[in-house]
């Protein structure tokens, strides 16, 4: 699926400013969140029509979430792993 942000990005170069890249990241996260919410709100019958089950949907959406750190891991190490 192509979004307006995808279309706008085709003209970006590798010298794109930090703020524009940050804004694009936020737009991507927002689009992913909205897509996930849309899938979660669909009835099981509609998911089956698309050839997927509720369990497959939840498993895929759970894979996209950041993992929580173990309680004995320092915050600096977690930031390094996921940053």
N, C-alpha and C positions, 0 to 999 in steps of 0.2 A: 504494500500500500504506500503510495506516495503522498506526503503531506505538503502543506504550503512551506513549512520550514525546510523540508528536503529540497524543494524546488529552488528556494532562495539561496541555499548553500552551494549550489552548483557553480556559482560565480565567485566563491571565496577562494583566496589563495592561501599559501602556507604562512603568509605574514599577517594573518588575521589577528586583530587585537585580542588581548586577554579577555576584555569585557564582553566582546562579541562571542568568543568561544564559551565563556561562562553563561551567557544568555542562551546560547544554543543548547548547552548541557541542561539548563533548567527546562527549556522547551521540550527536550527529549524526555526528561524524567516525567514531565507533566503528561505528555502524550502516552508514555508507557503506563502511568498510573490510571489514566482515563480508559485505556484499552483493557487493563486488568479489571477495573471496576465494571466495565461493560460485559466482559466475559463472566465475571462472578454473578452478575445479575441475570444472566440468561437462564431460562428454564432448561432442565435436563433434555427435554425433547428437542429443543433447538440445537443444543450441543451435539446430540446424537445425529441430527440431520447433517451437521458439518463433519461428522465422522470422528468425533472425540467424546470422551466421557468426562464427567465432573471430576473424577479422580485424576485423570491425565491433565486436565486444566489446572487443578490446584497444585499438582506436582510441578508443572512447568512454572507456574507463578511463584511458588515457594523457592525454586532454584534461583530466581532473580533477586531475592532479598539478600542483603548483606548478612553474613553470618555473625553471630555474637561471639565475643571473645570469651575464653575461659576465665574464671574468676582469679586465677593466679597469674594472668598475663598483664603486663604493664600497659598503660594507655599509649605510651609512646610506641611500643611494639605494634599495637593494634593499628594505630594511625599509619605506621610504616607499611604494614601488610595491605591495608585497604586504601591508602591515600594515593 
